[in-house]
Amino acid sequence: MKFNTKVIHAGVHPDSATGAIMTPIYQTSTYVQDEIGVHKGFEYSRTGNPTRSALEDSLAAIENGKYGACFGSGLAAIDCIIKMLNPGDEVISTNDLYGGSYRIFKTVFEKYGIKFHFVNMLDVENIKNNINENTKLIWVETPTNPMMNIIDIKAVVDLVKNKNIMVGVDNTFATPYLQRPLDLGADVVMHSVTKYLGGHSDVVMGALVTADDKIAEEIYRIQNSSGAVCGPMDSFLVLRGIKTLHLRIQRHCENGVKVAQFLKNHPLVDEVYWPGFEDHPNHDVAKSQMKNFGGMVSFTLKGDDIEKSKKIVSSTKLFTLAESLGGVESLIGHPSTMTHASIPREERLKSGVKDSLIRLSVGIEDADDLVSDLTNAMS
Ligand SMILES: *Cc1c(COP(=O)(O)O)cnc(C)c1O
């Protein structure tokens, strides 16, 4: 089945009890047993719920994996991955990553004896220098948030071949429409479903997908033991969102090009970070591992003028000032004071997150209206 068919059909079947074509919202905590241990596959909704199962199967299919697991948030999904490790284990992570991922690594898991190395993965040689016998996980985020750096997933996978090291990819920005890390050899894919997969800014959810039986067994054990699951109503909303994923991302990409080009020619703008530009440092990798370049665009202002950028983010009318991304509506954010405020300034600057940096999640409105909104806010 091709991707555009999978988003509509994979994992979902007409309801066997009623014939309902849409997966019902099974708003139930428990399930009747005919006698002890005899049931229809569901016992308790932390362990499994039919609406969530349909979504988990759909996600597994569109990522070309075998197993999907959904969580109460993207960070709960990351929490599950790190809980597969033991004290003394080491993780090598992208240095320029989602602020909340940095925070859970540093402030939650470090005290349990897990060590995190944050490295610039634009050059995969930097990973090599940090690998030792304790290394158990390479955590890759690409494109990175908010710098839109591109990391060569296949090169990372090749580096740890035949070593007992898992490669996990945060595929939130690209979505499986643009990039499928499991096809490139990664072991597990993570999503903040909150963003493009949900797509309508109405759900907080996370997911993991893998094709590996052993990893899946661990994921389900932790999902059930720690209990950070999502509810049936949210699962239903995301099942609905996924049906238009291909159409939405196509339009996000079309609008993304137009906004990126507009910014590149704007006199106030210093740098525009968007992997579709030929002079983007890893444009060739982006072209080979992604189908298109997405709708996330970041830019800085000349003189790194933070006051001007604060003014811009509060002057746009269509681009709404808010955290998050990936919804149908356009959003604008100021990473250094919002999404990335939890990262110390020196760390932030090291990965290029300057004070004036503005991040856009370009929505699927009319591109001309989006460009005029930015024109007005920047004049
Ligand atoms: C939002 C986000 C997360 C965290 O997901 P939540 O659903 O907010 O918990 C992780 N990674 C990336 C790239 C994100 O954008």
The ligand as an SDF file (V2000), in Angstrom:
LIG
                    3D

 15 15  0  0  0  0  0  0  0  0999 V2000
    6.9070   19.2260   21.1270 C   0  0  0  0  0  0  0  0  0  0  0  0
    8.0660   18.3720   20.8990 C   0  0  0  0  0  0  0  0  0  0  0  0
    8.4090   17.3540   21.8010 C   0  0  0  0  0  0  0  0  0  0  0  0
    7.6270   17.1060   23.0810 C   0  0  0  0  0  0  0  0  0  0  0  0
    6.3400   16.6670   22.8140 O   0  0  0  0  0  0  0  0  0  0  0  0
    5.0700   16.9790   23.7760 P   0  0  0  0  0  0  0  0  0  0  0  0
    3.9460   16.3550   23.0440 O   0  0  0  0  0  0  0  0  0  0  0  0
    4.9860   18.4610   23.9050 O   0  0  0  0  0  0  0  0  0  0  0  0
    5.3780   16.3250   25.0790 O   0  0  0  0  0  0  0  0  0  0  0  0
    9.5070   16.5680   21.5130 C   0  0  0  0  0  0  0  0  0  0  0  0
   10.2430   16.7830   20.3950 N   0  0  0  0  0  0  0  0  0  0  0  0
    9.9490   17.7480   19.5130 C   0  0  0  0  0  0  0  0  0  0  0  0
   10.7900   17.9340   18.3050 C   0  0  0  0  0  0  0  0  0  0  0  0
    8.8590   18.5830   19.7290 C   0  0  0  0  0  0  0  0  0  0  0  0
    8.5780   19.5580   18.8710 O   0  0  0  0  0  0  0  0  0  0  0  0
  1  2  1  0
  2  3  1  0
  2 14  2  0
  3  4  1  0
  3 10  2  0
  4  5  1  0
  5  6  1  0
  6  7  2  0
  6  8  1  0
  6  9  1  0
 10 11  1  0
 11 12  2  0
 12 13  1  0
 12 14  1  0
 14 15  1  0
M  END
$$$$
